[in-house]
Amino acid sequence: MELLWAARPSNVKQLLRRDSFCISTSRSILVTDKKKRSEDQIKQSLSEGALRKALGTSFVINELDEDFGLDFQATVTKELDEEYQEVGPINFFIQLKSSQSFGNDDLAKFDADTVDLKLYLQQSLPVVLVLYDVDKDEFYWTIIQEYIWDTLKEDTPDWRNQKGNRIKIDKDQSFDKLDQLRTAILEAQNRILRRQNMALEIGEGLRLDDIGELEAQQESSLEDYKGTSLLKSYRLQKRGDQDSAREELEKVYQAPEEDEGKLRAVIGLSHTYNPLVEEEALEVIRYCEEGIELAKDLDLMGDEKYLQVNKSQAELFILLDLIQQRMITKNFQEKADLPLFEAFYNQDLLDLLNKQLQVSSELNEALSSLLEDGHFTHYAISLPLVLDYIGEQISRFVRLDVIDQDKLQSSDFVHPIAEQSETVLEIVDDEETQLILNLALGGYYYHTYETDKANERLSAALDIARDIDDKGRIELLEDFLSRVQDSPDPYEVENSDDEKTLGEFQESLRDIVEMQGIDIDQNDRITDSLKLGIKDADPTEYFKHCEHLRIKYLTTSPLGESLGVYTLGNKVMWCKHGGGTEGLSLETLFHGFKNRHCEGCPHHSPRPHDWTGTVEWVTEQEQDSEFLEYLRARYQP
């Protein structure tokens, strides 16, 4: 899988003359369905002039490439004075459709292809469907994501299975009220982000209505499936030895026959890697892609779609890592007031969110196919994979303050995939499947503040693990249950930065850098500078040398500010008996200071070899009155 995409022109703030507008060609974002413009669409381009005239200077309109699947990207502008306007951060897409007439009643009707509607749902920006009535020279609009969520799903629950769907737009929603359009776009953007933060796009359109039918599916599908069940790959790991399990599967995998045995091995091998680790997630994707092709050749649709779910989960974990990296860096750069970097990361983040929606759509299609074609067992063992991802995303976004922790704690919201997992748990009678469903539900409930439910599900999973002697999961579940019981708040911070030892603080800085996708073990100018900042975060060895030594971090470099390494910059080292010195590296400062002032000093007073300091202690030593006097004399005019 290739997860590389370049940044489009950013929407960094710029001043535009009021009597002009910006028209440029943007590169296409990766989309699932590439479409060629038909003759009707070419004819429709004649309505562009009317669109630009109607929107006036309230919006900057950028035409998109033909293979994008959408016509325009637009940006809301803000008036600064009579001559200038400012391009703001509110962006959206426009899909323009024209007709000689949309009739004389109160609703403008348009028949949209379902494949297009699915494409619109894959966008992380609002998509405004605009209908142009040529005869009346009037525009009517709706935000298509909200129309699908609020109207189409209610009127046509199985809309995804239709070739096309009729969209009905109230003609009162016209370009005569551009303030109304602005407000609707902003509200829709907030709603899209809330849904994406909680992974609500996953499971979209899946329904478990007829329990009796599901039970019948389970009985028949499990009967054919037992002999070559995916659950065999789980049993290979019951002893808790992943390496041995992988070895056994490799023997089958390396055999020349392209048969069901090899397919079982491919599936099993995909289970021996941890998709939370990028390198291992790529291995999962590799095995799944090979397994999907083999399953197609063997006409085993259940396996094919299960592998697609497994592959999508690994892709989503990789994307989640990248999104988290961008969010962390973006937060630091906002604090550092570096708008050019901020604009780049905004655009990069938008591209990642779009890709996340596309992968989620592929995952939904696979789950839907499993349900529709009666592969209940495959569907049941797919749910834990999906639920594990949802719980992980919610957990990370809470820690990044993307999801409001207090609102999550007070909410009674349960993700639809968790609800479906509960329903399936009531039906399925296979102990292995019950175990992984209970485990996944326990993790989800823990990260959404449902501690009692988490305890219940994890305890049930532990009982099953003991019954079937799954040693690997017994240890995992015992540790997990202890954590839930000892720390019912999953987001409680044990130590603030002030309470951390200097070694812990240094490790946290290293984590912050690595969480932004930076390999700290590389050797180049930037990483060498970051290594220096991280090294200087723990001055324990210098403070041990003598209790009279004082250190202060004076400034932070722009690089340190933009990446959160606040110990990268100038420092001062001082002692009341020897004086002070300033520089970028504490190690260099210390060696020079020691040679000049410490040899033969009658005041030398080393600290114990097991002495440790905290961040709070370092702040307190900076308040030494004589040290403060030295700093005032040296750095104040």
C-alpha positions in Angstrom: 0.0 0.0 0.0 1.3 3.4 -0.8 0.6 6.1 1.7 2.3 9.0 0.0 0.6 12.1 -1.0 1.9 15.6 -1.8 0.5 18.8 -0.3 -1.8 21.0 -2.4 -1.5 24.8 -2.4 -2.2 25.8 1.2 -4.8 28.2 2.3 -2.4 30.4 4.2 -4.0 33.9 4.9 -3.6 36.2 1.9 -5.0 39.6 1.0 -7.1 39.8 -2.2 -8.4 42.9 -4.0 -12.2 43.1 -3.6 -12.8 43.4 -7.3 -10.9 40.2 -8.2 -11.1 36.5 -7.4 -8.6 33.7 -7.5 -8.9 30.8 -9.9 -6.3 28.0 -9.8 -6.1 24.4 -10.6 -5.6 22.2 -7.5 -4.1 18.7 -7.6 -6.5 15.9 -6.9 -6.8 14.2 -3.5 -6.8 10.4 -3.6 -10.4 9.3 -4.2 -11.9 5.8 -4.5 -13.8 6.4 -7.7 -12.2 8.3 -10.6 -14.8 9.5 -13.1 -14.5 11.0 -16.6 -16.6 14.0 -17.4 -19.5 13.2 -19.6 -20.9 15.5 -22.3 -23.5 16.7 -19.9 -20.8 17.7 -17.5 -18.9 19.6 -20.2 -22.1 21.4 -21.1 -22.7 22.2 -17.5 -19.4 24.1 -17.4 -21.3 26.9 -19.1 -23.0 27.6 -15.7 -19.6 28.4 -14.1 -19.8 32.0 -15.0 -23.2 32.3 -13.3 -21.9 30.5 -10.2 -18.9 32.9 -9.9 -21.2 35.9 -10.4 -23.7 34.6 -7.8 -21.0 33.9 -5.1 -19.3 37.2 -5.9 -16.4 38.1 -3.6 -17.8 36.2 -0.7 -15.9 33.0 -1.7 -12.7 32.1 -3.5 -13.3 29.4 -6.0 -10.7 26.9 -7.2 -11.5 24.6 -10.1 -10.5 21.0 -9.5 -8.9 18.5 -11.9 -11.3 16.5 -14.0 -10.5 13.1 -12.3 -11.3 14.5 -8.8 -15.0 13.7 -8.9 -15.9 17.2 -7.6 -16.1 20.4 -9.5 -14.7 23.1 -7.2 -13.0 23.8 -3.9 -14.1 27.0 -2.3 -13.0 29.1 0.6 -15.1 31.5 2.6 -13.6 35.1 2.7 -14.0 37.8 5.3 -14.3 41.5 4.5 -11.5 43.6 6.0 -12.5 46.9 4.6 -14.0 48.3 1.4 -11.0 47.3 -0.8 -9.6 44.1 0.8 -10.9 40.7 1.9 -9.1 37.9 3.8 -9.2 34.2 2.9 -10.2 32.3 6.0 -9.8 28.7 7.1 -13.3 27.5 6.1 -13.1 25.4 3.0 -15.7 23.3 1.2 -16.4 21.5 -2.1 -19.0 22.4 -4.7 -20.7 19.9 -7.0 -22.5 21.9 -9.7 -25.4 20.4 -11.7 -27.5 22.4 -14.2 -30.8 21.9 -15.9 -32.9 24.0 -18.2 -35.6 23.9 -15.5 -36.2 22.4 -12.1 -39.9 22.9 -12.2 -42.3 25.2 -10.5 -43.0 23.5 -7.2 -41.1 24.2 -3.9 -38.5 21.4 -4.3 -35.7 21.1 -6.9 -35.2 17.4 -7.6 -32.0 15.8 -8.8 -31.3 12.0 -9.4 -27.8 11.3 -8.1 -25.8 8.2 -8.7 -25.2 6.2 -5.5 -21.5 5.9 -6.4 -21.3 9.7 -6.3 -23.1 10.0 -3.0 -20.6 7.5 -1.5 -17.7 9.6 -2.9 -19.1 12.7 -1.2 -19.3 10.9 2.1 -15.6 10.1 1.8 -14.7 13.9 2.0 -13.7 15.5 5.3 -14.9 18.9 4.0 -18.5 19.8 3.4 -19.8 19.0 -0.1 -22.3 21.6 -1.3 -24.6 20.2 -4.1 -25.6 23.2 -6.2 -28.4 23.0 -8.7 -28.6 25.7 -11.4 -32.0 26.5 -13.0 -31.0 28.0 -16.4 -34.4 29.4 -17.2 -34.8 31.2 -13.9 -31.1 31.9 -13.4 -31.4 30.6 -9.8 -29.3 28.4 -7.7 -30.5 25.9 -5.0 -28.1 24.1 -2.6 -27.8 21.5 0.1 -24.8 20.1 2.1 -24.9 16.6 0.8 -23.4 14.8 3.8 -26.0 16.3 6.1 -28.8 15.5 3.6 -27.7 11.8 3.5 -27.4 11.6 7.3 -30.7 13.4 8.1 -33.0 12.8 5.1 -31.9 10.1 2.8 -31.1 7.5 5.5 -34.5 8.1 7.0 -36.5 8.0 3.7 -34.5 5.2 2.1 -32.6 3.1 4.7 -31.1 0.9 1.9 -30.0 3.8 -0.3 -26.5 2.3 -0.6 -28.0 -0.6 -2.5 -29.8 1.5 -5.0 -28.3 2.5 -8.4 -29.3 6.0 -7.8 -31.2 8.2 -5.3 -33.4 11.3 -5.7 -32.2 14.4 -3.9 -34.9 17.0 -3.1 -33.7 20.6 -2.3 -35.9 23.3 -0.8 -35.8 26.2 -3.2 -35.7 28.6 -0.3 -32.0 27.5 0.1 -30.7 29.8 -2.6 -27.7 32.1 -3.1 -29.9 35.0 -2.2 -28.9 34.2 1.4 -25.1 33.7 1.4 -24.9 34.3 5.2 -27.1 31.2 5.6 -24.8 29.3 3.4 -21.7 30.4 5.4 -23.3 29.4 8.7 -24.4 26.0 7.3 -20.9 25.2 6.0 -19.3 26.0 9.3 -21.9 23.9 11.2 -21.5 21.0 8.8 -17.7 21.2 9.1 -17.9 20.9 12.9 -20.3 18.0 12.5 -18.1 16.2 10.1 -15.1 16.5 12.4 -17.1 15.3 15.4 -18.3 12.3 13.5 -14.8 11.5 12.3 -13.2 12.0 15.7 -15.5 9.3 17.1 -15.0 7.1 14.0 -18.7 7.2 13.2 -18.1 6.8 9.5 -17.1 3.2 10.3 -20.2 0.9 10.3 -22.2 3.5 8.3 -25.2 1.7 6.7 -24.8 -1.6 8.5 -27.9 -3.0 10.1 -28.6 -6.1 12.2 -32.4 -6.4 12.1 -33.5 -10.0 11.8 -32.0 -12.0 14.7 -33.6 -15.2 13.6 -32.1 -14.9 10.1 -28.7 -14.2 11.6 -28.9 -17.3 13.8 -29.7 -19.4 10.8 -26.8 -17.9 8.9 -24.5 -18.6 11.8 -25.5 -22.2 11.9 -25.0 -22.8 8.2 -21.9 -20.7 7.7 -20.1 -22.1 10.7 -20.8 -25.6 9.5 -19.0 -25.1 6.2 -16.4 -23.0 7.9 -15.3 -25.2 10.8 -12.9 -27.4 8.9 -10.8 -24.4 7.6 -11.8 -21.8 10.2 -9.9 -18.6 10.7 -10.1 -19.5 14.4 -7.4 -22.1 13.8 -4.9 -19.2 13.5 -5.9 -18.0 17.0 -5.5 -21.4 18.5 -1.9 -21.6 17.2 -1.2 -18.6 19.5 -2.9 -19.9 22.6 0.3 -21.0 24.2 1.4 -17.4 24.1 4.4 -18.0 21.8 4.0 -15.8 18.7 7.3 -16.8 17.1 6.4 -20.5 17.2 2.9 -19.8 15.9 4.5 -17.9 13.0 7.0 -20.7 12.3 4.2 -23.3 12.0 2.2 -21.1 9.7 5.2 -20.3 7.5 5.6 -24.0 6.8 2.2 -24.1 5.3 2.6 -20.8 3.6 5.8 -21.8 1.8 4.2 -25.0 0.3 3.7 -24.7 -3.5 -0.1 -25.4 -3.6 -2.3 -22.3 -4.0 -5.1 -23.9 -2.0 -7.2 -23.3 1.1 -4.5 -24.5 3.4 -2.2 -21.7 2.1 -5.0 -19.2 2.5 -5.5 -20.3 6.2 -1.8 -19.8 6.7 -1.9 -16.3 5.1 -4.7 -15.3 7.4 -3.0 -16.8 10.4 0.3 -15.0 9.6 -1.6 -11.7 9.4 -2.7 -12.3 13.0 0.8 -12.7 14.3 1.7 -9.1 13.7 0.7 -6.0 15.8 -0.9 -3.5 13.5 -0.2 -0.7 16.1 3.4 -0.8 15.0 3.9 0.6 11.6 6.4 -1.9 10.3 4.2 -4.8 11.5 1.1 -3.1 10.1 2.8 -3.1 6.7 3.3 -6.9 7.0 -0.4 -7.3 7.8 -1.3 -5.4 4.7 1.1 -7.4 2.6 -0.3 -10.8 3.7 -3.9 -9.5 3.4 -3.4 -8.3 -0.1 -1.9 -11.7 -1.1 -4.7 -13.5 0.7 -7.4 -11.4 -1.0 -6.2 -12.4 -4.4 -5.9 -16.0 -3.4 -9.4 -16.0 -1.9 -10.8 -14.5 -5.2 -9.1 -17.3 -7.1 -10.6 -19.9 -4.8 -14.0 -18.2 -4.8 -14.0 -17.8 -1.0 -15.8 -14.5 -0.6 -16.1 -14.7 3.2 -12.3 -15.0 3.5 -11.8 -12.2 0.9 -13.9 -9.7 2.7 -12.6 -10.6 6.1 -9.0 -10.0 4.8 -10.2 -6.7 3.4 -11.4 -5.7 6.9 -8.1 -6.8 8.4 -6.2 -4.9 5.7 -8.3 -1.8 6.3 -7.7 -1.9 10.0 -3.9 -2.0 9.5 -4.2 0.9 7.0 -6.3 2.9 9.5 -3.7 2.4 12.3 -1.0 3.7 10.0 -3.1 6.7 9.1 -4.0 7.3 12.8 -0.3 7.5 13.5 0.3 10.0 10.8 -2.8 12.1 11.8 -1.6 12.1 15.4 1.9 13.2 14.3 0.5 16.1 12.4 -1.9 17.1 15.2 0.9 17.1 17.8 3.3 19.2 15.5 0.4 21.5 14.5 -0.3 22.2 18.2 3.3 23.1 19.0 3.5 25.3 15.9 0.3 27.1 16.8 1.8 27.8 20.2 5.0 29.0 18.6 3.0 31.2 16.2 4.5 29.8 13.0 1.7 30.4 10.5 3.5 29.1 7.4 4.2 25.7 9.1 0.6 25.7 10.5 -0.8 26.1 7.0 1.2 23.2 5.6 0.2 20.9 8.4 -3.5 22.0 8.1 -3.4 20.9 4.4 -1.4 17.7 5.1 -3.9 16.8 7.9 -6.8 17.4 5.6 -5.3 15.0 3.0 -4.8 12.3 5.7 -8.4 12.7 7.0 -9.7 12.3 3.4 -7.7 9.1 3.0 -9.0 7.9 6.4 -12.6 8.3 5.1 -11.8 6.4 1.9 -10.3 3.4 3.8 -13.3 3.5 6.2 -15.6 3.3 3.2 -13.7 0.2 1.9 -14.0 -1.3 5.3 -17.8 -0.6 5.4 -18.2 -2.2 1.9 -16.5 -5.4 3.1 -18.6 -5.6 6.3 -21.7 -5.0 4.3 -20.9 -7.7 1.8 -20.3 -10.2 4.6 -23.7 -9.5 6.1 -25.6 -9.5 2.8 -24.1 -12.7 1.6 -24.6 -14.6 4.8 -21.0 -14.9 6.0 -22.0 -14.4 9.6 -18.9 -16.1 11.2 -16.6 -14.0 9.2 -18.6 -10.9 10.1 -18.5 -11.8 13.8 -14.7 -12.2 13.9 -14.3 -8.9 11.9 -16.1 -6.8 14.5 -13.3 -7.1 17.1 -10.8 -5.8 14.6 -13.0 -2.8 13.9 -13.8 -2.1 17.5 -10.1 -2.3 18.5 -9.4 0.5 16.0 -12.3 2.7 17.1 -11.3 2.4 20.8 -7.7 3.3 19.9 -8.7 6.3 17.9 -11.0 7.6 20.7 -8.3 7.1 23.2 -5.6 9.0 21.2 -8.0 11.9 20.3 -9.0 12.4 24.0 -5.3 12.6 24.9 -4.8 15.2 22.1 -7.8 17.2 23.3 -9.5 16.6 20.0 -12.4 14.9 21.8 -13.7 16.7 24.9 -12.9 14.4 27.9 -15.7 15.8 30.1 -18.3 15.4 27.4 -17.2 11.9 26.7 -17.4 11.0 30.3 -20.9 12.4 30.7 -22.2 11.0 27.4 -24.3 7.8 27.1 -23.2 7.4 23.5 -22.3 3.9 22.3 -20.7 3.4 18.9 -22.9 1.4 16.5 -20.2 -1.2 16.0 -20.1 -1.8 19.8 -23.9 -2.2 19.8 -23.6 -4.7 16.9 -20.9 -6.6 18.8 -23.2 -6.9 21.7 -26.0 -8.3 19.5 -23.6 -10.8 17.8 -22.3 -11.9 21.2 -25.8 -13.0 22.2 -26.0 -15.2 19.1 -22.6 -16.7 18.5 -21.8 -19.9 20.4 -18.1 -20.4 19.5 -15.9 -19.7 22.6 -13.0 -18.3 20.6 -15.3 -15.7 19.0 -17.0 -14.9 22.3 -13.5 -14.3 23.8 -12.3 -11.9 21.2 -15.6 -10.0 21.1 -15.6 -9.7 24.9 -12.0 -8.5 24.9 -12.7 -5.9 22.2 -15.8 -4.6 23.9 -13.9 -4.4 27.2 -11.3 -2.2 25.7 -13.8 0.0 24.0 -15.9 0.5 27.1 -12.8 1.3 29.2 -11.7 4.1 26.9 -15.2 5.5 26.8 -15.6 5.7 30.6 -18.0 2.6 30.8 -15.9 1.0 33.6 -18.6 -1.4 34.9 -19.2 -2.7 31.4 -15.5 -3.0 30.8 -15.1 -5.0 33.9 -18.0 -7.3 32.9 -16.7 -7.9 29.4 -13.1 -8.4 30.4 -14.1 -10.8 33.2 -16.2 -12.8 30.8 -13.2 -12.9 28.4 -10.9 -14.1 31.2 -13.3 -16.9 32.2 -13.4 -18.1 28.6 -9.6 -17.9 28.2 -9.2 -20.0 31.4 -11.8 -22.5 30.2 -10.0 -23.1 26.8 -6.5 -22.7 28.4 -5.5 -19.7 26.2 -2.4 -18.9 28.2 -1.4 -15.9 26.1 -4.7 -14.1 26.6 -5.0 -15.1 30.3 -2.0 -13.0 31.2 -3.1 -10.1 28.9 -6.6 -10.1 30.4 -5.4 -10.3 34.0 -3.2 -7.3 33.5 -5.9 -5.4 31.7 -8.5 -6.1 34.4 -6.0 -5.0 37.1 -5.5 -1.8 35.2 -9.2 -1.1 34.8 -9.8 -1.7 38.5 -6.7 0.2 39.7 -7.2 3.1 37.3 -10.9 3.5 36.4 -10.1 6.8 34.6 -8.2 5.7 31.5 -6.9 9.2 30.9 -5.7 10.1 34.4 -2.2 11.4 34.4 -0.1 9.8 37.1 2.5 12.5 37.2 2.4 16.0 35.9 5.6 17.3 34.2 6.6 19.0 37.5 6.4 15.8 39.4 8.5 13.8 36.8 12.1 12.9 37.5 14.5 14.5 35.1 15.0 11.1 33.5 11.3 10.7 33.0 11.0 14.2 31.6 13.8 13.5 29.1 12.0 10.3 28.0 8.8 12.2 27.6 10.5 14.7 25.2 11.9 11.8 23.2 8.4 10.3 23.0 7.0 13.7 21.8 9.6 13.9 19.0 9.0 10.3 17.9 5.2 10.8 18.0 5.7 13.4 15.4 7.2 10.8 13.0 10.8 11.9 13.6 13.4 9.1 13.8 15.7 10.4 16.5 18.4 7.8 15.6 19.0 9.4 12.2 22.1 11.6 11.7 21.4 14.9 10.1 21.5 18.5 11.3 17.9 18.7 12.5 17.9 15.4 14.4 21.4 16.2 15.8 20.0 19.4 17.2 17.0 17.6 18.7 19.2 15.0 20.3 21.1 17.9 22.0 17.8 19.3 23.3 16.7 15.9 24.6 20.1 15.2 26.2 20.0 18.5 28.0 16.5 17.7 29.4 18.2 15.6 32.1 21.0 17.6 33.8 21.2 15.1 36.8 24.9 14.3 36.3 25.8 18.0 36.5 23.7 18.7 39.6 25.2 15.6 41.3 28.7 17.1 40.8 28.1 19.9 43.3 25.1 21.2 45.3 26.2 24.8 44.6 25.7 24.4 40.9 22.7 26.2 39.3 21.3 25.8 35.8 18.7 27.8 33.9 17.2 27.3 30.4 17.2 30.8 29.0 15.7 30.5 25.5 14.2 28.0 23.1 15.2 27.9 19.4 12.4 28.1 16.7 13.0 24.4 16.0 12.6 23.5 19.6 9.4 25.6 19.9 7.9 24.1 16.7 8.5 20.5 17.9 7.9 20.9 21.6 11.6 20.4 22.7 11.8 23.4 24.9 15.3 22.5 26.2 16.8 23.2 22.8 18.3 26.6 23.1 20.6 28.7 25.3 21.4 27.7 28.9 23.4 29.3 31.7 25.4 27.4 34.3 26.5 29.2 37.5 28.0 28.8 40.9 28.3 31.5 43.5 31.9 30.6 44.1 33.0 30.4 40.5 30.8 32.5 38.3 28.7 31.6 35.3 28.9 30.6 31.6 26.4 30.4 28.8 25.9 28.2 25.7 23.8 25.7 23.8 25.2 22.4 25.2 25.2 21.6 28.9 27.9 19.0 28.4 30.2 21.5 26.8 29.4 24.1 29.4 30.0 21.7 32.2 33.4 20.5 31.0 34.6 24.1 30.6 33.1 25.2 33.9 34.6 22.3 35.8 38.1 22.8 34.4 38.0 26.5 35.2 36.3 26.6 38.6 36.1 23.2 40.3 39.6 21.9 40.4 40.8 22.4 44.0 37.7 24.4 45.0 37.3 24.3 48.8 33.5 24.6 48.5 33.1 21.5 46.3 30.2 19.5 47.7 29.0 16.6 45.6 25.5 15.1 46.0 25.0 11.4 46.7 25.5 9.1 43.7 21.8 8.0 43.8 20.4 11.6 43.9 17.6 12.3 41.5 15.9 15.6 40.8 12.4 16.5 39.5 11.3 19.1 37.0 9.8 21.0 39.9 13.1 20.9 41.8 14.9 22.4 38.8 12.4 25.3 38.7 12.9 25.9 42.5 16.7 26.0 42.2 16.4 28.7 39.6 14.9 30.9 42.4 18.1 31.0 44.4 18.4 34.7 45.3 22.0 35.1 44.4 21.5 33.3 41.1 18.6 35.6 40.3 20.8 38.6 41.1 23.5 37.2 38.7 20.9 36.8 36.0 19.5 40.3 36.4 23.0 41.8 36.3 24.0 39.9 33.2 20.8 40.0 31.1 19.0 43.2 32.1 20.3 46.6 30.9 
